[in-house]
Amino acid sequence: MKTHHSNPEHLRDFTTDPRVLLVAAIAVVVATAGLFAGIALLKLIRLATNIAYFGQFSLADLKLENTPLGLAAVLVPVIGALIIGLMARYGSEKIRGHGIPEAIEAILLGR
């Protein structure tokens, strides 16, 4: 009894479709866009940190140990959590859930 895979000749075909180059080019573009989006996100986080802890509208890499708030710096994340809690309670229904996937699903499905 001869099986379909008993002939190893079909395993030697290393040809590929020219569309692979298009897919690879698209992957490079998407990866580059993701890289720049990540860099922009890091800069936005740095900006928000500088505004919240130092009162400066700056992208400088400031150390949190030098904040003029002293021990009151502990209150900054607490205030942020309270703001997010109020937004979730009294704001849009779309931001409630257990994370990013639920938020994306709610926005896409219009719930």
N, C-alpha and C positions, 0 to 999 in steps of 0.2 A: 504494500500500500504506500503510495507516494503522497506525501503531504505538500501543501502549497509552499511551505517555507523550506523545503529540502534543497531547493536550488539556490545557492548563494549568489548567483549572477545578479539578481535584482538588488542586492545589497551594495553593489559597487557603483551605483548611479549617484554621483555627487553633483549633478546639475541642479541649478536653481532657477527660479523665475526672476526676471529682471525687476519685478515689483518689490523684491527684497531690498533693493537699493532705495526705492521710494520710502518704504517703511523705515529703513535705517535713517534716512534723512529727516523724516517726520519725528522719529525718536530723538534725534539730536536737537531739533528745534524745541520739542516739548521739554526735554531735559534742561536746555538753556533757559527757557522761560521759567521753569521751576527753580533753577538756581537764582535767577534775578528776583523772583518772588520771595524766596527765602531770605535773600540779603535785605530786601525791602522790609520784610517782617521783622528781622533783627534790628534794623534801624528804627522802626516804629516802636518796638519794645524799649529800645534805649531812649528814645525821645519821651515816651510816657514815663519811664523811670526818672529821667532828669526833671521832668515837670513836677512829678509827684513828690520826689524827695529833695530836690534842690531849688525848685521854683524857676528853673532855667529852660528856655526854649532852645535846646542845644542837642546835637548828636555826639557830643564829646563823651569819651569813656570815663565817666566819673566813678569813683569808688564809693560804695554805700557807707563805708566806715567813716567817711568824711562828711556825712550829711549834717546840716545844721539843726536837724530835728532832735537829735539825741535819742533818748529812749522813746520819744513820741513817734519815732519812725515805725514802731510796731503797729501803730494805728492805721497806717496807710493801706495795707492789705485788708484790714478789717473794714475800713470805710469802703473800699472797692467791693468787697463781698456784700456789704449792705446795699450798695447801689445796684449790683447785679440781682440781688434778691428782690429788691423793689421792682426792678424791671421785669423779672420773671413773674412776680405776683400780680402786678397791675398793668403790665405792658402787654405785648403780643403773646398770643397762645403758642406761637411758632417757636419761641425760645425755650419752652419747657421741654424737659426730657433728660436723658442720661448722657448727653454728649453730642459731638459733632454729627455722627451719622443720623441721629434722630432729627436734629435741626435741619440738615440737608433734605432729608426725606419729607419733613413737614413743609419746607419751602417748595420743593418740587411738586408735591402732590396737592399743595394749596390747602393744607389742613391747619 
